[in-house]
Amino acid sequence: MKKLTKEYSITKSEKKKYVMSTSEDYEILQKVKKLEKRELTKDDKILIKLVRTQLEREWRKHLIIVLNKILRKTK
């Protein structure tokens, strides 16, 4: 795990907020950070925000929120 934290920079708040149990988690977070610095479409921003939430312990609640929004929109 130490190798991963040296390879990828992660803040104290990110350590606290996210479950970083695999190297893929670190890779995902770093890619999200890179993408957040770029010019993104509104849809891409929403997708990146959702991807970030998937690193959280309670990731399912975010999926439910997004799914509920889509359900309301498509009534």
N, CA, C and O atoms as a GROMACS GRO file, in nm:
protein
  300
    1MET      N    1   0.083  -0.119   0.000
    1MET     CA    2   0.000   0.000   0.000
    1MET      C    3   0.087   0.126   0.000
    1MET      O    4   0.052   0.226  -0.063
    2LYS      N    5   0.198   0.123   0.068
    2LYS     CA    6   0.285   0.240   0.073
    2LYS      C    7   0.335   0.276  -0.066
    2LYS      O    8   0.346   0.394  -0.100
    3LYS      N    9   0.365   0.176  -0.147
    3LYS     CA   10   0.412   0.202  -0.283
    3LYS      C   11   0.306   0.280  -0.360
    3LYS      O   12   0.338   0.373  -0.434
    4LEU      N   13   0.182   0.244  -0.342
    4LEU     CA   14   0.073   0.312  -0.412
    4LEU      C   15   0.062   0.457  -0.370
    4LEU      O   16   0.044   0.544  -0.455
    5THR      N   17   0.074   0.484  -0.243
    5THR     CA   18   0.061   0.622  -0.197
    5THR      C   19   0.179   0.707  -0.242
    5THR      O   20   0.165   0.828  -0.260
    6LYS      N   21   0.294   0.646  -0.262
    6LYS     CA   22   0.408   0.721  -0.314
    6LYS      C   23   0.391   0.747  -0.463
    6LYS      O   24   0.426   0.854  -0.512
    7GLU      N   25   0.337   0.650  -0.532
    7GLU     CA   26   0.319   0.661  -0.676
    7GLU      C   27   0.210   0.763  -0.711
    7GLU      O   28   0.223   0.838  -0.808
    8TYR      N   29   0.104   0.767  -0.632
    8TYR     CA   30  -0.009   0.856  -0.656
    8TYR      C   31  -0.025   0.950  -0.537
    8TYR      O   32  -0.024   0.906  -0.422
    9SER      N   33  -0.040   1.078  -0.566
    9SER     CA   34  -0.060   1.172  -0.455
    9SER      C   35  -0.207   1.174  -0.414
    9SER      O   36  -0.297   1.178  -0.499
   10ILE      N   37  -0.229   1.171  -0.286
   10ILE     CA   38  -0.365   1.170  -0.231
   10ILE      C   39  -0.364   1.257  -0.105
   10ILE      O   40  -0.275   1.247  -0.022
   11THR      N   41  -0.465   1.342  -0.093
   11THR     CA   42  -0.471   1.433   0.021
   11THR      C   43  -0.523   1.362   0.145
   11THR      O   44  -0.577   1.251   0.137
   12LYS      N   45  -0.507   1.426   0.258
   12LYS     CA   46  -0.558   1.369   0.384
   12LYS      C   47  -0.710   1.355   0.379
   12LYS      O   48  -0.765   1.255   0.425
   13SER      N   49  -0.776   1.455   0.324
   13SER     CA   50  -0.923   1.448   0.317
   13SER      C   51  -0.968   1.336   0.223
   13SER      O   52  -1.070   1.272   0.247
   14GLU      N   53  -0.892   1.313   0.116
   14GLU     CA   54  -0.925   1.202   0.025
   14GLU      C   55  -0.903   1.068   0.095
   14GLU      O   56  -0.982   0.975   0.077
   15LYS      N   57  -0.797   1.058   0.172
   15LYS     CA   58  -0.772   0.935   0.247
   15LYS      C   59  -0.887   0.903   0.340
   15LYS      O   60  -0.927   0.788   0.358
   16LYS      N   61  -0.940   1.009   0.400
   16LYS     CA   62  -1.049   0.992   0.495
   16LYS      C   63  -1.182   0.960   0.425
   16LYS      O   64  -1.262   0.880   0.474
   17LYS      N   65  -1.203   1.022   0.311
   17LYS     CA   66  -1.331   1.012   0.240
   17LYS      C   67  -1.345   0.884   0.157
   17LYS      O   68  -1.454   0.827   0.148
   18TYR      N   69  -1.235   0.840   0.098
   18TYR     CA   70  -1.242   0.730   0.002
   18TYR      C   71  -1.183   0.600   0.056
   18TYR      O   72  -1.092   0.600   0.140
   19VAL      N   73  -1.238   0.491   0.008
   19VAL     CA   74  -1.185   0.359   0.038
   19VAL      C   75  -1.082   0.328  -0.070
   19VAL      O   76  -1.118   0.300  -0.184
   20MET      N   77  -0.958   0.332  -0.034
   20MET     CA   78  -0.852   0.312  -0.132
   20MET      C   79  -0.783   0.179  -0.103
   20MET      O   80  -0.671   0.174  -0.052
   21SER      N   81  -0.852   0.072  -0.136
   21SER     CA   82  -0.803  -0.060  -0.098
   21SER      C   83  -0.727  -0.132  -0.209
   21SER      O   84  -0.661  -0.233  -0.184
   22THR      N   85  -0.736  -0.082  -0.332
   22THR     CA   86  -0.666  -0.149  -0.442
   22THR      C   87  -0.589  -0.046  -0.524
   22THR      O   88  -0.614   0.074  -0.514
   23SER      N   89  -0.497  -0.094  -0.603
   23SER     CA   90  -0.422  -0.003  -0.690
   23SER      C   91  -0.515   0.061  -0.794
   23SER      O   92  -0.491   0.173  -0.839
   24GLU      N   93  -0.621  -0.010  -0.830
   24GLU     CA   94  -0.718   0.045  -0.924
   24GLU      C   95  -0.787   0.168  -0.866
   24GLU      O   96  -0.817   0.262  -0.939
   25ASP      N   97  -0.814   0.167  -0.736
   25ASP     CA   98  -0.876   0.283  -0.670
   25ASP      C   99  -0.787   0.407  -0.685
   25ASP      O  100  -0.835   0.516  -0.716
   26TYR      N  101  -0.658   0.388  -0.662
   26TYR     CA  102  -0.564   0.499  -0.675
   26TYR      C  103  -0.557   0.547  -0.820
   26TYR      O  104  -0.554   0.667  -0.847
   27GLU      N  105  -0.555   0.454  -0.910
   27GLU     CA  106  -0.550   0.488  -1.052
   27GLU      C  107  -0.676   0.566  -1.095
   27GLU      O  108  -0.666   0.665  -1.167
   28ILE      N  109  -0.791   0.520  -1.050
   28ILE     CA  110  -0.918   0.588  -1.082
   28ILE      C  111  -0.915   0.731  -1.029
   28ILE      O  112  -0.949   0.824  -1.101
   29LEU      N  113  -0.875   0.749  -0.905
   29LEU     CA  114  -0.873   0.882  -0.845
   29LEU      C  115  -0.778   0.975  -0.922
   29LEU      O  116  -0.811   1.091  -0.946
   30GLN      N  117  -0.663   0.926  -0.959
   30GLN     CA  118  -0.568   1.009  -1.032
   30GLN      C  119  -0.622   1.049  -1.169
   30GLN      O  120  -0.603   1.162  -1.213
   31LYS      N  121  -0.689   0.957  -1.236
   31LYS     CA  122  -0.748   0.988  -1.366
   31LYS      C  123  -0.861   1.089  -1.352
   31LYS      O  124  -0.876   1.179  -1.434
   32VAL      N  125  -0.940   1.074  -1.248
   32VAL     CA  126  -1.048   1.169  -1.221
   32VAL      C  127  -0.990   1.308  -1.198
   32VAL      O  128  -1.040   1.406  -1.253
   33LYS      N  129  -0.885   1.317  -1.119
   33LYS     CA  130  -0.821   1.446  -1.092
   33LYS      C  131  -0.770   1.511  -1.221
   33LYS      O  132  -0.786   1.631  -1.241
   34LYS      N  133  -0.708   1.431  -1.306
   34LYS     CA  134  -0.659   1.484  -1.434
   34LYS      C  135  -0.774   1.536  -1.519
   34LYS      O  136  -0.767   1.644  -1.577
   35LEU      N  137  -0.880   1.458  -1.526
   35LEU     CA  138  -0.994   1.496  -1.608
   35LEU      C  139  -1.063   1.621  -1.554
   35LEU      O  140  -1.111   1.704  -1.632
   36GLU      N  141  -1.069   1.636  -1.424
   36GLU     CA  142  -1.133   1.753  -1.363
   36GLU      C  143  -1.060   1.883  -1.399
   36GLU      O  144  -1.119   1.991  -1.391
   37LYS      N  145  -0.935   1.874  -1.437
   37LYS     CA  146  -0.857   1.992  -1.475
   37LYS      C  147  -0.880   2.030  -1.622
   37LYS      O  148  -0.836   2.137  -1.666
   38ARG      N  149  -0.946   1.945  -1.696
   38ARG     CA  150  -0.967   1.969  -1.839
   38ARG      C  151  -1.103   2.030  -1.867
   38ARG      O  152  -1.193   2.032  -1.782
   39GLU      N  153  -1.116   2.080  -1.988
   39GLU     CA  154  -1.245   2.132  -2.034
   39GLU      C  155  -1.334   2.012  -2.063
   39GLU      O  156  -1.305   1.931  -2.152
   40LEU      N  157  -1.442   2.000  -1.989
   40LEU     CA  158  -1.532   1.886  -2.005
   40LEU      C  159  -1.672   1.935  -2.039
   40LEU      O  160  -1.711   2.047  -2.006
   41THR      N  161  -1.746   1.849  -2.105
   41THR     CA  162  -1.886   1.879  -2.130
   41THR      C  163  -1.962   1.863  -2.000
   41THR      O  164  -1.912   1.805  -1.903
   42LYS      N  165  -2.082   1.914  -1.998
   42LYS     CA  166  -2.166   1.902  -1.878
   42LYS      C  167  -2.187   1.754  -1.844
   42LYS      O  168  -2.179   1.715  -1.727
   43ASP      N  169  -2.214   1.673  -1.946
   43ASP     CA  170  -2.235   1.529  -1.923
   43ASP      C  171  -2.109   1.461  -1.871
   43ASP      O  172  -2.116   1.375  -1.783
   44ASP      N  173  -1.993   1.500  -1.925
   44ASP     CA  174  -1.868   1.442  -1.877
   44ASP      C  175  -1.843   1.479  -1.731
   44ASP      O  176  -1.796   1.396  -1.653
   45LYS      N  177  -1.874   1.602  -1.694
   45LYS     CA  178  -1.857   1.646  -1.555
   45LYS      C  179  -1.945   1.564  -1.461
   45LYS      O  180  -1.902   1.524  -1.353
   46ILE      N  181  -2.067   1.539  -1.504
   46ILE     CA  182  -2.158   1.458  -1.423
   46ILE      C  183  -2.104   1.317  -1.408
   46ILE      O  184  -2.107   1.259  -1.299
   47LEU      N  185  -2.055   1.261  -1.517
   47LEU     CA  186  -2.000   1.126  -1.513
   47LEU      C  187  -1.877   1.118  -1.423
   47LEU      O  188  -1.863   1.024  -1.345
   48ILE      N  189  -1.789   1.215  -1.434
   48ILE     CA  190  -1.668   1.217  -1.351
   48ILE      C  191  -1.705   1.230  -1.203
   48ILE      O  192  -1.644   1.165  -1.118
   49LYS      N  193  -1.803   1.312  -1.174
   49LYS     CA  194  -1.849   1.327  -1.036
   49LYS      C  195  -1.902   1.194  -0.983
   49LYS      O  196  -1.875   1.156  -0.869
   50LEU      N  197  -1.978   1.124  -1.066
   50LEU     CA  198  -2.031   0.993  -1.027
   50LEU      C  199  -1.918   0.892  -1.006
   50LEU      O  200  -1.920   0.815  -0.910
   51VAL      N  201  -1.822   0.893  -1.094
   51VAL     CA  202  -1.708   0.801  -1.080
   51VAL      C  203  -1.636   0.826  -0.948
   51VAL      O  204  -1.600   0.732  -0.878
   52ARG      N  205  -1.616   0.952  -0.914
   52ARG     CA  206  -1.550   0.986  -0.788
   52ARG      C  207  -1.629   0.931  -0.669
   52ARG      O  208  -1.570   0.882  -0.573
   53THR      N  209  -1.761   0.939  -0.675
   53THR     CA  210  -1.842   0.889  -0.564
   53THR      C  211  -1.829   0.738  -0.546
   53THR      O  212  -1.854   0.686  -0.437
   54GLN      N  213  -1.790   0.670  -0.651
   54GLN     CA  214  -1.778   0.525  -0.642
   54GLN      C  215  -1.659   0.481  -0.557
   54GLN      O  216  -1.646   0.363  -0.523
   55LEU      N  217  -1.574   0.574  -0.523
   55LEU     CA  218  -1.461   0.545  -0.435
   55LEU      C  219  -1.499   0.558  -0.288
   55LEU      O  220  -1.422   0.521  -0.199
   56GLU      N  221  -1.617   0.612  -0.263
   56GLU     CA  222  -1.663   0.631  -0.125
   56GLU      C  223  -1.718   0.501  -0.067
   56GLU      O  224  -1.760   0.411  -0.139
   57ARG      N  225  -1.717   0.496   0.064
   57ARG     CA  226  -1.770   0.380   0.135
   57ARG      C  227  -1.918   0.359   0.104
   57ARG      O  228  -1.962   0.246   0.084
   58GLU      N  229  -1.993   0.466   0.100
   58GLU     CA  230  -2.138   0.460   0.075
   58GLU      C  231  -2.171   0.492  -0.070
   58GLU      O  232  -2.257   0.576  -0.097
   59TRP      N  233  -2.104   0.428  -0.163
   59TRP     CA  234  -2.119   0.460  -0.305
   59TRP      C  235  -2.258   0.431  -0.360
   59TRP      O  236  -2.299   0.494  -0.458
   60ARG      N  237  -2.330   0.338  -0.302
   60ARG     CA  238  -2.462   0.301  -0.355
   60ARG      C  239  -2.563   0.416  -0.347
   60ARG      O  240  -2.647   0.430  -0.435
   61LYS      N  241  -2.554   0.496  -0.242
   61LYS     CA  242  -2.651   0.606  -0.226
   61LYS      C  243  -2.640   0.705  -0.341
   61LYS      O  244  -2.742   0.761  -0.383
   62HIS      N  245  -2.521   0.727  -0.392
   62HIS     CA  246  -2.504   0.819  -0.505
   62HIS      C  247  -2.565   0.763  -0.633
   62HIS      O  248  -2.622   0.836  -0.713
   63LEU      N  249  -2.551   0.634  -0.650
   63LEU     CA  250  -2.614   0.570  -0.766
   63LEU      C  251  -2.766   0.582  -0.759
   63LEU      O  252  -2.831   0.610  -0.859
   64ILE      N  253  -2.821   0.562  -0.643
   64ILE     CA  254  -2.966   0.572  -0.624
   64ILE      C  255  -3.013   0.714  -0.656
   64ILE      O  256  -3.116   0.733  -0.720
   65ILE      N  257  -2.939   0.814  -0.612
   65ILE     CA  258  -2.975   0.953  -0.639
   65ILE      C  259  -2.977   0.980  -0.789
   65ILE      O  260  -3.072   1.038  -0.841
   66VAL      N  261  -2.873   0.937  -0.858
   66VAL     CA  262  -2.866   0.958  -1.003
   66VAL      C  263  -2.978   0.883  -1.074
   66VAL      O  264  -3.042   0.937  -1.164
   67LEU      N  265  -3.001   0.761  -1.035
   67LEU     CA  266  -3.108   0.682  -1.097
   67LEU      C  267  -3.245   0.744  -1.073
   67LEU      O  268  -3.329   0.745  -1.163
   68ASN      N  269  -3.267   0.796  -0.954
   68ASN     CA  270  -3.394   0.863  -0.924
   68ASN      C  271  -3.414   0.987  -1.012
   68ASN      O  272  -3.524   1.013  -1.059
   69LYS      N  273  -3.307   1.062  -1.033
   69LYS     CA  274  -3.315   1.181  -1.120
   69LYS      C  275  -3.354   1.141  -1.262
   69LYS      O  276  -3.438   1.206  -1.325
   70ILE      N  277  -3.293   1.035  -1.310
   70ILE     CA  278  -3.324   0.989  -1.446
   70ILE      C  279  -3.467   0.938  -1.454
   70ILE      O  280  -3.536   0.964  -1.552
   71LEU      N  281  -3.510   0.867  -1.352
   71LEU     CA  282  -3.648   0.817  -1.350
   71LEU      C  283  -3.748   0.933  -1.351
   71LEU      O  284  -3.848   0.928  -1.424
   72ARG      N  285  -3.724   1.035  -1.272
   72ARG     CA  286  -3.814   1.152  -1.270
   72ARG      C  287  -3.815   1.223  -1.404
   72ARG      O  288  -3.920   1.268  -1.452
   73LYS      N  289  -3.700   1.234  -1.464
   73LYS     CA  290  -3.686   1.304  -1.590
   73LYS      C  291  -3.757   1.231  -1.705
   73LYS      O  292  -3.806   1.294  -1.799
   74THR      N  293  -3.762   1.100  -1.696
   74THR     CA  294  -3.817   1.020  -1.806
   74THR      C  295  -3.959   0.973  -1.782
   74THR      O  296  -4.007   0.884  -1.853
   75LYS      N  297  -4.028   1.031  -1.685
   75LYS     CA  298  -4.167   0.992  -1.657
   75LYS      C  299  -4.257   1.022  -1.773
   75LYS      O  300  -4.377   0.996  -1.767
   0.00000   0.00000   0.00000
